[in-house]
């Protein structure tokens, strides 16, 4: 039976209050990365531009486990197409029309 890979540690340490008193500065360790950020309460009717998280305190420590409830960060756009861009210039279109455009009616040149 295959074992599930362990989920990387995701914890946060709360810092001082923000100057507007509507949140706190934090240090977050997500896997091997350490990030500085701000923790603010969510507000009804306002879009979530980052992550919505739930913090669970660890007993006897000033560290909180982080559970991401919603990830609102912008996702990188992956283009399904491959190869060079399809660009049609005026010269390309003129050549296309000369080769494959409407044929004139009249006698055929084929023998």
Secondary structure, DSSP 8 states (H G I E B T S, - for coil): ---------EEEEEEEE-TTSS-EEEEEEETTEEEEEEE----TTS---SEEEEEEE-TTSSEEEEEEEEE-S------S--SS-----HHHHHHHHHHHS----S-----
